[in-house]
Every structure is written in C-alpha cells, then in structure tokens.
C-alpha cells in the first residue's frame, strides 16, 4: 500500500491525564497507539486544554509515552519528560491538597481538609482557545482518534479529511445514578449523538460494541478488547495475601469500600492473618482511615512484585462500564481472582470458570478464604485464568479489527 505523508500520520486528541500506564484508560490508549505505530503510522498526541494536569501542576511522563512521535499540551511548557503548569491557581490547589492529605492522615476530619478532587476534565465543554490551539498545532493526518467521545468536537479543527474514530472506553449512560461515580452524567440520546460524530467507534468489550452497532448502523464498530502481556506461567503467590489495584475513580473507591465494610470483617474472622495490599490512587480516598491488615500503598512504580506475592487478586466493583482492565491484567499474570459480576461484564464467556464470581459479600469473603490457604486450588484457578487470557486477550487477537481498519484508512 502506497501511503502519502498525511496517511502515514495519525493524531490522537485526548483530555485525560496521561503520563503512562498508570490507570486502565491510559493503558488502553497506549496499547492502541502501539498498534497504530506497528501499522506504520507516526502518532501525534495533542491535548488542547491545560486542565489535564488537574490539581497537580507537574506531569512526569514515563518511558511508555515514547510511542508518540510528538506530544503537546496547551498552556504547559516542557522540560525533558516533565510538563509544567503556568497557572498559579493550580500550584495553590496542589499545595492545599497536600496539606489536606497530611491533616487527614493525622486524624483531622474538619471539612476544611476534606479531599476535593478536580472536575472530570475529559467531559469539559470545549473553548474557542482549545479549538484555536488545535487548528494551529495539528498536523495533516490520515487518521484522527478522539480519546473519549467528548473529544469529537476537535475533529472539525483538524486539517484535511482524516478517517475518524472515537475510543469509547465506557458506555456512560449505563452508569447513570451510580452512587460515588466521578465522571460525567450523560443521557443515552446524547451519548449516541456524540458517538455518531466519528466514522468508527472503538469499543472495549463485546456487549457495548453490540449496543453501538444496533443503535448506530451507519457507524463502523471496531471491537478492540484490552490486550495483555501474557505471562509464561502462573503465580500461585503466598497464603493469606490479597491484592487490589486501582486508580481513584468512583467505581474503584466504592467497590473497595463495599469490600472493606461488607466482606473484610468476616474474612478476618475466618483468616485472622490475612492481609490486603491496595495499590494505586484509590487509596487516597481512604486517607486517615485504619483497617486492620490493610496497607494502602499509593502509586507503585513496579507492580510485578505485588502480583507475584499475592495469593488472590480481588476486584469487588459494584458499578461501572467498559472492560475492567485490571481483571485482564490479573488473568494474564496467571492469578487466582475473586470478583463481582460487574467486573466480568462483557467478558463473562471468555472468563468462564476461571474467576470466582459473586456479588454477595458473605460468599465473596468465603471464596477468598477457601483460596487463601490452599495453594493447589489457587494454582488450578490461575491456570484457567492464564489459559483464558492466552485464548482471548493477546494483542494480535484483540486488535485485529482495529489494525484492519487502519490498513483500510490508507
């Protein structure tokens, strides 16, 4: 296929806080970018709002962002791998957030020091400054990808006539009314209207792909589940050691709280020595709280030792849409997993009997207790999980439809 310069170039427009594989949505987008690069495209990441920093004024980008031929963020200046905010308000918000966290850890519960997360930047209304910046900096590209449907308005500011697609990530209207959700409230009609602004929709799991295909017959739906690096062997892990990995999103926070309040007391009674490691920013929402046997580790640069040591990985989500990426990562590492049905949405058939699944807190605790002291049972379940990951979640299998669309875009 003879490609012109423009069709050898792709643009991703994103407004998420993207510094590396630090959360599910970032990892998914970076995997798609890797597939684009493998297809021969130079991928340029454009972020047209300075608000992507949230309340933290410095973004330290990790090596995995090297997949992009260039990376620009409006309103920030770059020094090496750092993007630095010019806004005094952001610096002040960061200082106050640090003070609040320290006060909560010290046991001070005054509302003055309550955690106040930054708004959901991904869904913010576009400004003329955003669009003007995009017109100035976007290269002529053959492919344009909107990271979430909320970035689709940026298509109009891109030069030429690129093939367009939206990375759906989640089916937002299905989350309406969920307690503790931190993302945008979107009606079914509005969501479909936004998704229809692209020629193609990239769906992360089968049931959501089927919904879009039925509702938007004029759109091409590309099913691209989360790809995983598949381990060579299972990791049985240690007795009485659990792991939960998650960012500070509403589903993770509420799911972990459900587990700690509803299942953890029974589990500790059954297995007094059992311990839980909580990795990721989800732990920030529990600052100042003490749960016996629980370690809140915050951001962890290398999760591999934690996964290797864990006897059981848990995913106690009570709501949420999209593919639960941490589930796939745990399966690909060959781990015994106990999860809720919400976690398995969209991959019920693929997961099969490879995951202990229940939304009853007593059964959840009992399922973990049975595995916690039985390495043979964990090994059997882990083998099933690893086999399912090999069959369904390798990169070539997951991204075949997307790769074929990229080939046709030339």
C-alpha positions, 0 to 999 in steps of 0.5 A: 500500500502506497501511503502519502505523508498525511496517511502515514500520520495519525493524531490522537486528541485526548483530555485525560491525564496521561503520563503512562500506564498508570490507570486502565484508560491510559493503558488502553490508549497506549496499547492502541497507539502501539498498534497504530505505530506497528501499522506504520503510522507516526502518532501525534498526541495533542491535548488542547486544554491545560486542565489535564494536569488537574490539581497537580501542576507537574506531569512526569511522563514515563518511558511508555509515552515514547510511542508518540512521535510528538506530544503537546499540551496547551498552556504547559511548557516542557522540560525533558519528560516533565510538563509544567503548569503556568497557572498559579491557581493550580500550584495553590490547589496542589499545595492545599491538597497536600496539606489536606492529605497530611491533616487527614492522615493525622486524624483531622476530619474538619471539612476544611481538609476534606479531599476535593478532587478536580472536575472530570476534565475529559467531559469539559465543554470545549473553548474557542482557545482549545479549538484555536490551539488545535487548528494551529498545532495539528498536523495533516493526518490520515487518521484522527482518534478522539480519546473519549467521545467528548473529544469529537468536537476537535475533529472539525479543527483538524486539517484535511479529511482524516478517517475518524474514530472515537475510543469509547472506553465506557458506555456512560449512560449505563452508569447513570445514578451510580452512587460515588461515580466521578465522571460525567452524567450523560443521557443515552440520546446524547451519548449516541449523538456524540458517538455518531460524530466519528466514522468508527467507534472503538469499543472495549468489550463485546456487549457495548460494541453490540449496543453501538452497532444496533443503535448506530448502523451507519457507524463502523464498530471496531471491537478492540478488547484490552490486550495483555502481556501474557505471562509464561506461567502462573503465580500461585503467590503466598497464603493469606495475601490479597491484592487490589489495584486501582486508580481513584475513580468512583467505581474503584473507591466504592467497590473497595469500600463495599469490600472493606465494610461488607466482606473484610470483617468476616474474612478476618474472622475466618483468616485472622492473618490475612492481609490486603495490599491496595495499590494505586490512587484509590487509596487516597480516598481512604486517607486517615482511615485504619483497617486492620491488615490493610496497607494502602500503598499509593502509586507503585512504580513496579507492580510485578512484585505485588502480583507475584506475592499475592495469593488472590487478586480481588476486584469487588466493583459494584458499578461501572462500564467498559472492560475492567482492565485490571481483571485482564491484567490479573488473568494474564499474570496467571492469578487466582481472582475473586470478583463481582459480576460487574467486573466480568461484564462483557467478558463473562464467556471468555472468563468462564470458570476461571474467576470466582464470581459473586456479588454477595459479600458473605460468599465473596469473603468465603471464596477468598478464604477457601483460596487463601490457604490452599495453594493447589486450588489457587494454582488450578484457578490461575491456570484457567485464568492464564489459559483464558487470557492466552485464548482471548486477550493477546494483542494480535487477537484483540486488535485485529479489527482495529489494525484492519481498519487502519490498513483500510484508512490508507 
